[in-house]
Amino acid sequence: MIRENAWKSYTSKELSEMDVLIDRYKKCIDMGKTERECVKIAQNMAENMGYKNLSKIIEEKSVLKAGDKVYSVMMEKSIVLFNIGAEDFEKGMNILGAHIDSPRIDIKQNPLYENSDLAYLDTHYYGGIKKYQWVTIPLAIHGVVAKKNGNLVDIVIGEEDSDPVLVISDLLVHLAQDQTQKKASIVIEGENMDVLVGSKPLLNSDDKDLVKANILYILKEKYGIDEEDFLSAELEIVPAGKARDCGLDRSMVMAYGQDDRVCAFTSLFAMLEGKNTNRTTCCILVDKEEIGSTGATGMQSMFFEDIVSEIANILQPDVPLAARRALRNSAMLSSDVSAAYDPLYSSVFEKRNSAYFGRGIVFNKYTGSRGKSGTNDANAEYIASLRKIMDDNKIFFQTAELGKVDQGGGGTIAHILARQGMRVIDSGVAVMSMHAPYEITSKADIYEAYKAYKAFLLDMK
């Protein structure tokens, strides 16, 4: 069952629509390099489309009715949006869920030090990365510093043309005889991924470490930050620079963080543009997937169930089990990326069950690893209903697994939502060089995913 390449069928109108979508997507992924930035983008866009903060609805003891649009934010790093449907809430929702965290390098709480007249920030990498890919590339710093007085200082350094960039150094090849004999996983050690931030000493100072003192002086002058403020900071090191068209034919996008923001932003666009329907629709953009969906802002937290309970309490206060029924009767696309077939590394793929560029949104019946460990395995009836929606709306789609059976694997948030008893399947955009500092996607697949998410929200029963 070979799926057709979508590019072969596009009309000039569809190509124009795709260009508009891709430009919009690239702007969002440039602005949203951290979870907080993604949430801020989503919240601003939602409010511009008439969404109201659920906390205010609860505080004012207001009612909700069909057509009302609400959102809720968890610790500025996860957000959930709802468009209330006409039928009883307990009948269930159509849910799009994606994660907005990406592999990166985090700054430690006591990070700044000087060694041999060079200043560094000590780091701890986040998520699954090949550490050697992060050396000698331009890096930016994004995040927030929380002051004791309650003020929050936003930090973005390295994205403007006039900004300096940061870097992790590597050993010159002339002296790397021992290094090149190491396994790839330890060519660069985690504790050696410290970010070089300065080399100029502060003049007329009595400090022992003058280069470090100069960095602190700069931070104090520009941001009002003291060294102690690192203790309550969330600072992330990410690749510097904007998303770019890739390929001489401009058919692809190369950018940081497309796992999973390519699914997150297309889901968000689909949600905000969705029509009012009988079923309530929902979009979840969540943190911490790359490290197991743990913590207060990860999908394993109770925040989503709590929000659903709050809405159920407003819509159907006389039905004690309305929230539980709503979750159980829901259908969800766990929107996460899939591995694109790369002919240069064909040995790890199984060609008949791989995702290919240009063939549309990818459905993964199961992910997990080896003997389907840790997976949600979608049932046949649900997949059949999705096939019908895709075909009825002339949307290109394909099915895939994540490489050969014994080669490896990966997880998503799908199994967490499936615990509620709802219908769930993994779906998303195929990505080449996944988890690298810069990942590659097909514009056609982004376009088809966006159309698929819109159709799902509207047509799933």
Secondary structure, DSSP 8 states (H G I E B T S, - for coil): -----GGGG--HHHHHHHHHHHHHHHHHHHH-SSHHHHHHHHHHHHHHTT-EEHHHHHHTT----TT-EEEEEETTTEEEEEE--SS-GGG-EEEEEEE----EEEEEEEEEEEETTEEEEEEEEESS--GGGGTTS-EEEEEEEE-TTS-EEEEEES-STTS--BB-----GGG-TTGGGS-GGGSS-GGG--EEEE----SS---S-HHHHHHHHHHHHHH---GGGGGGEEEEEEE-S--EEESTT--EEEETTHHHHHHHHHHHHHHHH----SSEEEEEEEB-GGGTS-STTBTTSSHHHHHHHHHHHHH-TT-TTHHHHHHHT-EEEEE--EEB--GGGGGG--GGG-B-TTS-EEEES--EETTTBT-----HHHHHHHHHHHHHTT--EEE--SSSTTT-EE--SHHHHHTTT-EEEEEE-EEESTTSSSEEEEHHHHHHHHHHHHHHHHH--
